[in-house]
Amino acid sequence: MKLFLINNLHINRTVLKLIAYCIVSMCMGYTSWAYQLQTNSNKRPNIILIMLDDLGYECVGAYGGTSYKTPNIDQLAKTGMLFIQAYAQPLCTNTRVKLMTGKYNYRNWTAFGILNPDQKTFGHLMQDAGYATCIAGKWQLQSYDPVSYPGSEFRRGTGMQVEHAGFDAYCLWHTGHTENKGSRYANPTILQNGTFLSDTTNKYGPDIFSDFINDFINKQKGKPFFVYYPMALTHDPFTPTPQSKAWSTPEKRLQKDTTNFKDMVAYADKIIGKIITNLEKQGLRDNTLVMVYSDNGTHQTIFSKANQQYIQGGKGLTIETGIKVPFIANWPGHIQKEQTAEILIDAIDFLPTMLDVAGKKIPEDFITDGQSFYPTLKGESSNRRDWVYMNYNPKPGAGKDHINPAEFVLNKTYKLYGDGRFYNVEKDKQELKPLNTFTLNQHTKKVKQRFETIIDSLKKYPTYGSIERLDPAFDSIVSIHARIDLVAKGFNWAEGPVWLPKEQTLLFTDVPENKVYQWNDLKGLNLYLNPSGYTGPDINPWPRGGKGANGLGVDAEGNLILCQQGDRVISKLISLKDSLTPKYEPFITNYNGKKFNSPNDLTFDSQGNIYFTDPTYGLKDAKSDLGFSGVFFYSKKDSTVILLDRDIKFPNGVAISHDNKTLYVGDSNTSFPKIFAFDILAPGKLVSKRILFDVTELREKSLSKQCPDGIKLDKNGNLFFAGPDGVLIVTPKGKHLGTIKTNKATGNCEFSEDGRFLFIVSDDLLLRVNLKPYAK
């Protein structure tokens, strides 16, 4: 009995030890499990952003599309969140720049196919957030224009090199010049981590891209990753895929036919499914946010059926089919299934959203125009904007000359363009009939007023002045919705503008300051030349009169020609190492051995001869060697100078008709302000002098009391001349159609090469007018 008790006690103690051990083990196991659970729950999510190329919403089954098979995309929508108001720019580079930098195009647009290398992308920001980053697919952001395209020398190779774009790994098509880009589909040309692949024969580009992405994902070993996949599909050329019958015949793999578009959509969907399947195999699916978006609408040659309607693709257009795109977000366990979101999404919103998902604040020194939609993904309400604003201009760029710029703001129901056109886009998707402002109800008026405020707050330049319309014909010359932009200011007296189409830059003078400035829409205002018109020893104070250059021109060889008032010559710029060391070659220096007064303005005929004015008012206190003001002709052939007229007291602006048959000269005589016209019998020979337009009455009634100054002609031969209170538009027959009013002294004006923009130099201001309606 005693032994039994002892043995029993021994047994009980053993059991207790075992129980205690189990309890401790369980506690330790629980602690380890709890720690692992906590670690997993705090693990930062992976992010994959897939951007389809040229695929509108109407092509996706989840949006009612029935022409194509998109089961994988549809499944993402069914098990995630489908956005029904997602928008992109009408063309790819515009969207890509906006998407990658989180900024409106007006802040950092350079040219088509170019991403400014000074920009910081979401690749850089995600790297800073501790993510491994990868990009595969289409780049096309380093160089685009072919050598033969005008102005290409200023843009080729100026974009961002992918190795500097913020991605640890890359596998891309079109990383260099356009002419070297090769195929993106069959037998593709692909740069992978600094080396062009040499074994792509019989391979398909999208397969290489997706394999590269999956391989990258599989190597991350627990580190959070960000994958950006700007797909090549479904952009033209419309060629067979490996699932097409024609693929079995190698020589047919690059044949173009729109019938291949159906297979291309299906293959894009297959690729997306391939990436999702790999995530599942790697156990990463629940910790990965996948977003599928598109860069713009479908190609215009493609017709698709959706919601019982046939819809033509709208790529390049600002109507719904050009800018409304599919967007689906999927994240198991985080985004509830079968969700539909009506918030408005723009390309600028992805960058701040991804940083939000990554738990990273937007850096204080980084500007983004976007707003995070992460709260929406989590099912939370958020105070987001209920509109989308777009500033769109794909030029300059080869093949984009026919596309016009646009600026607009929209919501689900209404859309207002920057030129004033207002549409109910819910009822009028093709924007065929603008709403009549005078018949709007109170609610719609308030919407329009709000949109106007939004555009005014976001547009790059403030509005200035007004436009006076005197004749119905004026509306075909200057859009009824045109506005005057104030693009630069602070000059002493601005003059002599000339447009450089290749550089997309305006040059103009500040006469008293002896300077030439340059301006373009990207870089703004910069000094170009100093000195510009007087190159002699310093004279301080300068005597009254013209000091710097006045009128500017560009000859057929592309040389800048300057009317140098201070030196009293017309010269050619021959060297410019920097803005402060210009070198000039005077080539029109005297008439019959006597100095000119103050060469004021010039124009070229079709043979390169120069007509120019030489008034005495530029001399002020100095004495005229000639003893009169003159209109002169310079022969390019033999360098002779011919006096054409000495009876116009103060000849100022000068222009020649497009057929070289009429010469127009403005007289700034305060007692006899006129625009004269001459017939040109032959180069340097004028007859039939006559008054085309008398400015006397308008001058007397004006605020500026200004006489005629610089003259330019539009493509139809209408005169745009600086005069009383702005720029007057007068027909070749002398009929005054209207005035672009600056309400102050105005020196001259100049057209962009396509005639869309008119630049005006007005006293201390540089102004710009978009003469044509914005594009649709």
Number of C-alpha atoms within 10 A of each C-alpha: 6 7 8 9 10 11 12 12 12 12 12 12 12 12 12 12 12 12 12 12 12 13 12 12 12 13 12 12 13 12 12 12 13 12 12 12 12 11 11 12 11 9 14 19 24 25 23 23 19 22 24 25 24 28 28 30 29 29 27 25 21 21 20 15 22 18 17 20 19 22 17 19 22 18 15 25 24 18 18 24 24 25 21 20 19 23 28 28 32 29 24 22 23 28 23 27 27 30 24 21 29 25 20 24 24 17 15 18 23 23 24 27 32 27 29 18 16 11 14 17 21 24 25 19 23 23 16 13 15 15 24 22 25 22 28 28 28 22 27 26 26 24 26 27 25 18 14 9 13 15 19 19 15 12 23 19 19 19 23 21 19 24 12 14 19 21 24 18 20 27 26 29 26 24 24 20 18 17 12 11 16 14 16 23 25 23 19 23 23 28 20 16 15 13 9 14 14 11 10 15 12 14 14 19 25 23 17 18 26 20 17 20 24 18 12 19 25 15 9 12 7 12 14 21 22 26 25 22 24 22 27 23 27 23 18 18 17 20 24 27 26 18 12 15 12 17 17 13 8 13 9 14 21 18 13 14 12 16 12 19 22 20 21 24 22 19 22 23 21 18 19 19 18 16 17 18 14 18 18 12 10 11 11 17 20 15 20 23 22 22 20 20 24 29 31 35 34 32 22 16 10 15 18 19 17 20 12 9 13 13 19 19 25 28 26 25 21 27 20 23 26 29 28 28 31 29 24 25 21 27 24 16 12 15 18 16 17 13 18 14 16 13 19 20 27 27 27 25 22 24 26 24 20 24 19 17 19 21 12 16 12 15 11 6 6 10 13 17 16 22 19 20 23 19 15 16 22 13 14 9 11 12 8 14 12 12 18 20 21 25 21 23 22 26 20 21 20 18 12 13 11 8 15 19 18 19 19 24 21 22 20 16 13 20 26 26 24 23 20 20 19 22 23 19 21 14 10 15 14 15 19 10 13 15 16 10 13 7 9 12 9 9 9 15 14 12 17 22 13 14 24 18 11 16 20 14 11 15 17 15 15 13 16 17 16 15 19 12 17 14 11 10 12 19 17 10 18 23 17 17 17 20 22 23 20 19 20 16 15 10 19 14 19 28 32 28 27 23 23 19 14 16 15 17 18 20 24 29 31 24 27 20 19 22 24 28 20 20 20 16 16 15 13 11 18 13 15 20 24 20 22 31 31 22 17 9 6 8 8 6 6 10 12 12 18 28 27 27 38 33 31 25 24 16 15 11 7 10 12 18 22 29 30 30 28 26 24 27 25 28 22 20 16 13 11 13 8 11 16 14 12 17 17 19 13 18 13 20 17 16 15 12 9 12 16 28 30 29 33 32 32 29 23 20 18 13 12 15 18 22 26 28 30 26 26 27 21 22 20 14 11 13 10 19 14 16 12 17 24 25 24 20 24 21 16 12 9 7 12 12 19 16 16 17 17 16 11 21 19 27 31 30 28 28 25 25 22 15 9 17 15 18 21 23 29 30 24 24 18 17 9 15 24 25 27 19 25 19 17 18 13 10 17 17 13 17 14 11 14 13 15 20 20 16 21 19 10 16 19 14 11 15 13 17 17 25 28 32 30 29 29 24 23 18 13 11 15 20 25 25 29 30 32 29 25 29 30 20 28 21 18 18 11 16 15 18 19 22 24 23 20 23 18 20 23 31 29 30 28 26 23 17 13 12 14 18 15 21 23 32 31 25 20 19 20 24 22 22 21 21 22 20 20 23 17 20
